[in-house]
């Protein structure tokens, strides 16, 4: 594993669509804003929903959904930030510590992966390449929230799916060499580095990521790219037509898409038009 100057990953920014506010307001953010637009084909790999077998699928209201949370940021003596939620009684809640507790509780649940398509079918949504988590949130605000359903992991491709994807990429990776590019906020902060670029073998990818994947990974000859970030519930793949067909025809939940396919939270206009 070889660490390189992050400037060597500048080619990604040079080959992606610029972030222009007026354009984003009109057309939203798209695949080509984060993955170069010169690949033959593209796909979205959906991070799975999870079912908690200790709960039923009973629908319940969630009146607190969408309620703004007052957050207070303070800087420590070490230069770090602490984010706290201010409760109605004036007390504070450390949001990072609360997040860790939620992760620990989730790890103790009896969970099994389930697909976006199956959840969409069950709750009356159309599964397509621009569906997103907001589609489900909007639906559940209408009918109630299933007690047993946990939303996909935001911002990370879970390790079991990463391992499957690496096997699929292997036959399309000349020399078995890849690059991993981490940039804040899409980073696991490896060894204290906020940004990072390493060259390694496909096998070493799982050493770099002890748990789940985030950021960029691409073939040494730039023939394919994989990307996810903190705002996404899916992972984007760009590459040859043969590679994308391999990924689509695998056991992973994948849909083909285009460089112009939207990836923002307001992308799903199909389900908005469905008359229920």
C-alpha distance (Angstrom), angle and dihedral (degrees) to the residues before:
residue distance angle dihedral
X1 . . .
X2 3.80 . .
X3 3.82 123.7 .
X4 3.82 114.9 -143.7
X5 3.82 136.7 -174.3
X6 3.81 108.9 -81.8
X7 3.80 88.2 -131.8
X8 3.82 87.1 78.1
X9 3.81 88.2 71.0
X10 3.81 91.8 57.5
X11 3.81 88.9 103.5
X12 3.82 88.9 76.9
X13 3.79 93.3 61.8
X14 3.80 90.3 43.5
X15 3.80 90.7 56.8
X16 3.82 101.0 41.8
X17 3.78 127.7 84.1
X18 3.82 114.4 -90.9
X19 3.80 118.4 -110.4
X20 3.83 103.4 -114.0
X21 3.80 115.3 174.9
X22 3.81 96.2 -143.6
X23 3.80 91.6 50.1
X24 3.81 92.7 46.8
X25 3.80 91.6 51.4
X26 3.80 90.6 52.1
X27 3.82 103.5 36.3
X28 3.80 105.5 14.3
X29 3.79 125.9 -134.3
X30 3.80 116.2 -49.1
X31 3.79 141.7 -167.6
X32 3.81 91.4 -93.7
X33 3.81 90.8 59.0
X34 3.82 89.4 69.7
X35 3.82 106.4 18.4
X36 3.83 122.5 48.6
X37 3.79 113.1 -100.1
X38 3.81 97.9 -134.5
X39 3.81 99.2 85.9
X40 3.80 120.7 110.3
X41 3.79 94.7 -128.6
X42 3.80 142.0 8.3
X43 3.79 137.9 -159.2
X44 3.79 141.9 -175.2
X45 3.80 116.2 -132.2
X46 3.80 106.2 -158.2
X47 3.80 119.2 -139.9
X48 3.82 105.8 -129.7
X49 3.76 129.1 -107.9
X50 3.80 114.3 -127.0
X51 3.79 131.1 -135.0
X52 3.80 120.6 -145.9
X53 3.80 106.1 -146.4
X54 3.79 91.2 -162.0
X55 3.82 89.8 68.3
X56 3.80 134.6 57.3
X57 3.79 126.7 -124.1
X58 3.80 90.8 -111.8
X59 3.80 111.6 147.1
X60 3.80 116.2 -124.6
X61 3.81 133.3 176.2
X62 3.79 120.1 -107.4
X63 3.83 105.8 -160.9
X64 3.80 92.7 175.3
X65 3.83 94.3 61.5
X66 3.79 111.1 117.5
X67 3.80 94.0 11.6
X68 3.83 109.3 140.2
X69 3.80 114.0 -112.9
X70 3.83 116.0 -142.6
X71 3.81 105.0 -129.3
X72 3.79 126.8 -168.2
X73 3.82 121.9 -161.1
X74 3.80 121.8 -155.8
X75 3.79 129.0 177.7
X76 3.80 119.5 -132.0
X77 3.81 125.8 -141.3
X78 3.81 87.8 -100.4
X79 3.79 91.7 58.1
X80 3.81 96.0 -106.2
X81 3.80 123.9 128.9
X82 3.79 126.5 -123.5
X83 3.81 117.1 -156.1
X84 3.80 115.8 -155.9
X85 3.78 132.8 179.5
X86 3.79 115.8 -133.7
X87 3.79 110.0 -136.0
X88 3.81 124.5 -148.1
X89 3.83 91.2 -105.4
X90 3.80 90.7 55.3
X91 3.81 96.2 -104.0
X92 3.80 121.3 127.1
X93 3.79 133.2 -130.4
X94 3.81 122.2 -153.7
X95 3.81 101.5 -128.3
X96 3.80 95.1 -159.3
X97 3.79 92.3 52.2
X98 3.79 89.7 46.2
X99 3.81 89.8 50.7
X100 3.81 90.7 52.6
X101 3.80 90.0 50.9
X102 3.81 90.9 51.9
X103 3.80 90.4 50.0
X104 3.81 90.2 50.4
X105 3.82 91.8 48.5
X106 3.79 90.5 48.7
X107 3.81 90.7 50.7
X108 3.81 90.0 56.3
X109 3.80 94.6 52.2
X110 3.79 123.3 97.8
X111 3.79 97.5 -115.4
X112 3.78 135.1 170.9
X113 3.79 128.2 -172.5
X114 3.78 119.4 -109.7
X115 3.78 130.6 -177.4
X116 3.78 130.9 -105.7
X117 3.80 88.6 -127.3
X118 3.80 93.5 57.5
X119 3.82 92.9 46.7
X120 3.80 91.2 46.5
X121 3.81 91.3 50.0
X122 3.80 92.7 48.5
X123 3.80 94.8 50.9
X124 3.79 100.7 38.1
X125 3.81 103.2 -99.4
X126 3.81 130.1 133.6
X127 3.82 112.7 -120.1
X128 3.81 111.3 -138.4
X129 3.80 140.4 139.3
X130 3.83 95.7 -84.7
X131 3.79 98.3 46.9
X132 3.80 112.4 119.4
X133 3.79 141.1 177.1
X134 3.81 90.5 -86.0
X135 3.81 88.4 64.0
X136 3.80 89.3 62.7
X137 3.80 94.1 40.9
X138 3.81 90.6 54.2
X139 3.80 91.3 48.7
X140 3.79 93.7 48.0
X141 3.78 91.2 49.7
X142 3.82 85.5 60.5
X143 3.81 100.4 44.6
X144 3.82 105.1 18.2
X145 3.78 133.5 -95.1
X146 3.84 121.4 -76.8
X147 3.80 109.3 -119.2
X148 3.80 93.5 -145.5
X149 3.80 99.3 48.1
X150 3.82 123.2 96.5
X151 3.78 119.2 -169.9
X152 3.83 120.3 -119.9
X153 3.80 120.2 -84.2
X154 3.78 106.4 -86.7
X155 3.79 115.8 -134.8
X156 3.80 99.4 3.1
X157 3.79 136.7 83.3
X158 3.79 102.3 -139.3
X159 3.79 116.1 -119.8
X160 3.84 98.5 -111.6
X161 3.81 89.8 56.0
X162 3.80 91.6 43.2
X163 3.81 89.8 56.1
X164 3.81 91.1 50.8
X165 3.80 91.8 48.2
X166 3.81 93.1 50.0
X167 3.80 90.1 55.7
X168 3.80 90.1 52.7
X169 3.82 92.1 47.7
X170 3.80 94.0 50.5
X171 3.80 96.8 79.3
X172 3.82 89.6 49.8
X173 3.82 97.1 48.5
X174 3.82 115.0 91.3
X175 3.79 111.7 -146.3
X176 3.82 90.0 4.5
X177 3.84 88.4 -101.0
X178 3.80 124.6 138.7
X179 3.78 140.1 169.2
X180 3.79 125.9 -131.2
X181 3.80 115.1 -155.6
X182 3.80 120.5 -169.4
X183 3.79 123.3 -175.2
X184 3.78 129.9 169.4
X185 3.00 126.7 -65.1
X186 3.82 89.7 17.0
X187 3.78 95.1 60.0
X188 3.80 142.0 101.1
X189 3.84 88.2 -143.4
X190 3.80 92.8 -119.0
X191 3.81 111.3 -150.0
X192 3.80 90.0 -17.5
X193 3.80 94.5 -55.3
X194 3.79 113.5 136.3
X195 3.84 90.8 -163.7
X196 3.78 124.2 27.5
X197 3.81 141.7 174.5
X198 3.79 122.4 -170.9
X199 3.78 135.2 171.1
X200 3.78 115.2 -144.5
X201 3.78 146.2 139.2
X202 3.79 122.3 -82.2
X203 3.79 88.6 -107.9
X204 3.82 91.4 55.5
X205 3.81 91.5 57.1
X206 3.80 89.6 81.7
X207 3.80 89.6 50.8
X208 3.79 91.1 54.0
X209 3.81 91.4 47.9
X210 3.82 107.7 46.2
X211 3.81 89.3 -177.5
X212 3.80 127.8 3.6
X213 3.81 132.5 -2.4
X214 3.79 127.8 -110.4
X215 3.79 134.3 161.1
X216 3.80 128.1 23.5
X217 3.78 131.5 -26.4
X218 3.78 121.7 175.2
X219 3.80 140.5 167.4
X220 3.79 116.3 -96.0
X221 3.81 89.2 -115.7
X222 3.84 89.8 46.8
X223 3.82 91.3 -120.4
X224 3.81 91.7 136.0
X225 3.79 139.4 15.0
X226 3.81 135.7 -161.8
X227 3.80 121.7 -162.1
X228 3.77 142.1 171.9
X229 3.80 132.5 158.9
X230 3.78 142.5 -169.4
X231 3.83 93.6 -83.0
X232 3.80 98.8 49.5
X233 3.80 132.1 90.5
X234 3.79 90.4 -167.0
X235 3.80 139.5 46.4
X236 3.81 122.9 -121.1
X237 3.80 122.6 -137.4
X238 3.80 125.2 -168.4
X239 3.79 124.6 -177.2
X240 3.77 146.8 98.3
X241 3.78 122.2 -22.0
X242 3.81 89.3 -110.6
X243 3.82 92.9 53.2
X244 3.78 94.5 48.2
X245 3.81 90.7 48.0
X246 3.80 88.8 52.1
X247 3.81 91.2 52.1
X248 3.82 93.5 44.6
X249 3.81 92.3 49.7
X250 3.82 93.0 50.0
X251 3.80 127.8 93.7
X252 3.82 89.7 -96.8
X253 3.82 117.5 102.5
X254 3.79 102.0 -109.2
X255 3.80 136.2 156.6
X256 3.81 126.3 -168.8
X257 3.78 115.9 -115.7
X258 3.80 141.8 172.2
X259 3.81 134.6 -116.7
X260 3.81 86.1 -104.0
X261 3.82 94.8 52.4
X262 3.78 110.0 121.2
X263 3.80 121.1 -117.3
X264 3.82 101.7 179.6
X265 3.81 125.9 107.5
X266 3.81 92.6 -102.8
X267 3.80 96.5 52.2
X268 3.81 100.3 106.9
X269 3.80 107.5 92.2
X270 3.82 94.2 150.2
X271 3.80 96.2 67.4
X272 3.79 90.5 41.7
X273 3.82 88.2 60.8
X274 3.80 96.0 48.1
X275 3.80 111.0 112.7
X276 3.78 108.2 -139.5
